[in-house]
Amino acid sequence: MKIHEFIARRLILLIPVIVGVSIFTFAIAQIIPADPAAALCGEKCIGDAYEQNVKRLGLDKPVSEQYTIYIQNLMQGDWGESVAYKRPVIDIIKDAAPITLEMSFLSLLIGYSLGISLGILSAIWQDRVFDHISRLVAITFVSLPIFWLAMMLQYVFATQRGICDPLTDWLPLMASTDGGCLPLYGRHDTSFTYPQEGFMWPLPESGTGFHLVDSWFVGNAALEELPEEYSSRRALFKDTLSHLALPCITLGVASAGSLLRYMRASLLEVLREDYVRTARAKGVSEFRTVIVHACRNALVPIVTILGFSIGGAIGGAVLTESIFAFNGMGRVAVKAIQYLDFATIMGVTLITSVIFLLSNLIVDITYALIDPRVRLE
């Protein structure tokens, strides 16, 4: 089977899965003992206003017909109205999804770089001091709760009691005198982060929502309205990156521990193969033997868990976004649950499911490309 045929087949198979997710989510919304019509207009919603909301939401119709209407509206781009944000759900998703994805991708880059690098070194220096320390670090990374790690990073790198002292930045101190070296929370400096739940930014409307990319395309008129220290695209990029540092490190460290253990075990198994011993016997350098020959095969099982790592990063964003005040899908979902905002909950669930399914499709394709022994059948 050719690669394009495999992709087409997998995309078609995604359709029944997404339909199943929508049915499951819709069923949960029906089972929960809450009244969306009342939540839409407040606790004192009675009389004509309540009846209008019932008819507007189609709650007076059979459940099967309600689901049909819901799917038809989804296909037309109408994902409902958010009770918590007083905005269309599709607009909230467009604003929140890039925030979560940007943070998740950077955290995976940190996690995979750190985990794979330490795993390779740990396998090469098996049963030495570095190996014992790295395994201890891996267990620590896996065991630490995300919320605790996030708050500790805030305390150390973003508060006056952290290790960053602007007066003596060459010497880490445990008692700083003037703030930290990284921002405590938020996606941008408060001097140019506009209100409305932090979604606004001086970017063109056609921006991608990924501010590390969009920061280079801010219009000159918008730059002139910002404080002088942020009146260049380079300064906006640096500010965005500094605000992403702590949340991405939090999620990256959380995933690096398991990746380190997987990479170490996989590489140790490959290093015992006959072709590795043959390469060494032929005089191939140790670096080329390990990096070029062994690591390629050892990375195959690491790639297969990339899809689950993306799902884990998005799931971990719920706590991380709440702690660092990022208005991504995780924080949106938390607020939607608090306000019984079913439309937003269902929208976040659907878009998260689609992202997870597409990431697994990409992993399958990558798996077939790096391992020629795999046949797409």
N, C-alpha and C positions, 0 to 999 in steps of 0.2 A: 504494500500500500504506500502510495506517495504521501509526502508530508502534507500537501494541501488537501488531499482527501481525508487524511486523519483529522486535520483541524476542522474541516467542514462537518465531519461526523460528530466530533466532540461538541461543536457549537450547537448542533441539532439536539444532541442528548441533554444539553443544558436546559432546554425549554421545559421538559417535564419536571426537572428538579426544581426550577424556579416556580413553576405552577404549584408543586407540592409545598414549597416554602410559603407561598402566599396563602394556600389553604390552611396550613398549620397556624400561621400567624393570625389569620382571620378567625379561626376557631378559638384561639386563646382569647382574642378580644371579645368574642361572644360569651365565653365562659366566665370571665372576670365579672364579679358582682358590682358593676358600676354603670352609670347612665351617661353616655357620651352627650346626649342632648342637653342634660342638665349642666354638665361640665362646660359646655360651649358658651353658656350665658350666665354662669355663676350659681352660687348656692341658693339664691332666692328666685330662681327661674321657675315661674309658674304661669299658667294661663296660656294666652295666645303665643307668647314668645317661645314657650316650651313646645307647643304643638307645631309651630313653624320649624323649629330645629328637628323635631322628630320626622317631619315630612322631608325636610331638606337632606337629612342623612339617610332617608329611606328606611328608618327603623320600624315603620308601620307595615313593611312588606315581609314576606317569608324570608328565612335565612338564605335559601338558595338564590332567591332573586337579589338579595342584598349583595351576595358575593359576585353575581353576574354584573351588577351595576358597578361594584368596586373595580373589577377587572376592566370593564369598558372605560371607566374614568382613568385608570392607570395607562391604558393604551393611548388615551387622548392627552396625556400629560397632566391630568388633574389628580393629584395625590391627596387632595383634601386640604382643609384649613387647620392650621395649628392653633390649639387652644392656648398653649403656653406662650407662644411667640406672636400670635395674632398676624400670622403671615402664611402664605401658601407653603405647604410642606416641601414642594419641589424646589422652591427658592432657598429654604433652609438647608436642604440636602446639598444644593449647589455651593452654598457658602461653607458648610461644615465638612463635607467629604474631602476637599483638597487639604484642609488643615490636618485631619487625621492621617491621610495618606502621606503627606509630606513628612510628618513626624515618624510614621511607621517605616517608611523607606530609609530614612536616615538612621533610625535605630537599628534596622536590619543590617545596614552597611557597617555600622559600628560593631554590632554583635557578631556578624560573620567574619569580619576582618580580625577581631580580637580572638574569637573562638577558634577559627581555623589556624591562625598563626601560633597561638599557644598550644593547640593540639599537635601541630607538626613538630614543634620543638620538644614537646613532652614525649612524643613517640621516638624521636631521634635520641634523646637523652633518657631513655627508659630506666626507671629505678634509681635515677640520680637525684640530687637535691632539687634541681629545677622541676623534675617530674613530680616529686612529692609535693612541692609548693604549689604547682599548677593544679594538681588534683584537689588540693585543699581549697584553692581559690575557686575551682569549679563547683565544688560542693557548697561553698559559701554563697556564690552567685545564685545557684539554684534555690537555696534555702531562704534567702532574704525576701521578705514581703516587699512588693513593689512600692506600696505607700510609705513604708518605713525607710526604704532606700531613697525615695524621692525627698522625703523630709530631711534626711541626713545630708544629702547633697546640697539642699538649700541651706542648711545650717553651716556647712563647711565652706561653700563657695559663694554664697549670696547674702551673708549676714555680717554684721560687725564683729562677731565672735569667730569668724571663719579663719582660713589660712591665708587670705589675700589681704595684704596691707599695702595700700598705695604709696606709703612713705618708705617702706622697705620691701619692695616687691621681689627683691632677690633672696629674701630670707622668709620662708613660711613661718607664720606665727599663729598661735592658738588664740590670740586676743587681738583682733584687728582694731584699728582706730577709726576707720571711715568706710563702712560698707564692704561689699564683696566684689569679686572680679567678674561675676556673671549675674544677670538679672534674676530676681527672685521669682517673678511670675509674669504672665502676660506674653503676648506674641510680638509686641512692639513696645517701644518707649511710649509712656503715657502722654507725652507732649504731642504726638501725632497719631494716636489711636483714637479714632472717633467713637462716639457712643453707639447705641443700638447693639448691645451684646457683643461688642468687639469685632463685628463682621466688616465694618467699614475700614477703608485704607485708601490713601491717595494713589490708587491704581486705575488704569483705564478699564472701562466696563468690559472690554473684550479680553481681559486678563485671564490667565489659566486658573488663578486661585492659589497656585504654588508660589508663595512670595519670594522664595529664593530665585525663582525665574522672573517673576513679574517686577521685582525690584529694579531690574535693568531697563524697564520699559515705561517707567513713570514719566508723565509729561512734565515739561519745564514749568508750566503754570502751577502744577501741584507741588513741585519742588520749592518754588518761591514762597509758598504758604507755610512751609515747615521751618522749624528753628534752624539756625545757621549750622549747627553741628550735624544736622541730618539733611542738608540741602544738596546732597549729591547721591547718585545711584549707588556708588560704592559704599557710602555710609549707611544707606538703607539695607543693602545686602549684609553688611557687617552686623547691623543691629538685629536683623532677622535671624542670622546664624547664631548670634550670642544668646538670643532668647530660646532658640531651639536646642542649645547645647545640653542643658541639664535634663529636660524631659527625654531627649534622645539617648543620652548616656544611661538614664534610668532604665529604659526599655532595652537598650542594647546590652547592658551588663546582665540583665535578667535572662536574656537568651544566650549569651556567650558561654555560660557555664555548661549547659547541656551540649552545645555545639563543640566545645572543647573535648568533652568526653567521647562524643561520637567520632570526631576526627581522630583522636588518639587511638581508639580501638580499631577504626577502619584502617588507618595507616599501618599499625602494628601487624594487622593481618596480611596486608599487601606486601609488607617488607619481608615476609616469610615465604613469598612465592618464588618459584624456580627462576622466572625471568629476571627477578631482581638480583638473585645470586649470580646468574649468568652475566648480567650487565657489569656487576662488580668484578667478576673474573676476567672480563674482557678489558678491564682497565678504565671503564667509564668513571668519571669523577663522582664522588659521593653526592655533591650538590645536584648534578644532572640526574643521577640515579633516583634520588628521592623526589626532587621537585618535578622533573619532566616525566619520568616513567611511573613512579609509585603514586604520586599525589593525584594524577589524573584519574586513576582507577579508584583511589581512596575517596575522591570527592563525589563519586556517583551516589552513594547513600546519603551524603550531605545534601545534595541537590534535591533528592526526593522529599526531604522534610522541609524544604523551603516554603511550600504552600501552607503547611501547618504553622510555620513560623510567622507568616504574614497574618494568618488568623489570630495567632497568639498576640502579635503586636497590636492589632486592632482591638482585641479584647482587653489587653492591658492599658489601652488608651483611656478606658473609662475612668480608672483611678488617676492616671497620670494627668489627664486633661483637667480633672477636677482640682488637683493639687496645684498645678501650674497655671490655672485660669486660662486654658485654651478652649475656645468654643468650637471644638470639633464634634464628631458624631457621638463620642462617648459622653461628653458633657450634655449634649442635646438630648441623648437618650435618658440620662438621669433626670433632667428637668421634666421631660415628657412623662416619665413614670410618676414623678411627684404630682403632676397636674392631671394625671389620667388622660393624657393626650394620645389617644389611640392612633390617630392618623399619623402622627410623627413617629410613634413607636413602630408602626408597621412599615413606614417609609424607610427608617433607619435599618430595620431588620432585612428588608428586601435588598437595599443597596449593599449592605454588608455581605449578604449571601452571594450576590452577583460578583463582588470583588473577590471573595474567597474562591468561588468556582473558576473565575477567569485566571486567578493566580495558580490554581492547580493545573489548569490547562497549559499555562506557560511552563510550569515545572515538567509536565509530561513531555512537552516538545523538547525542552532543554535536555532532559534525561536521554531522549533518543538521539540527540545530536552529539552528546559527549561520549556516549557508549555505543559504538557501532554494532555491538552484539544484540542490541535491542531491535526488534522488528515491530513496526507499527501495524499490528494485526488485531 
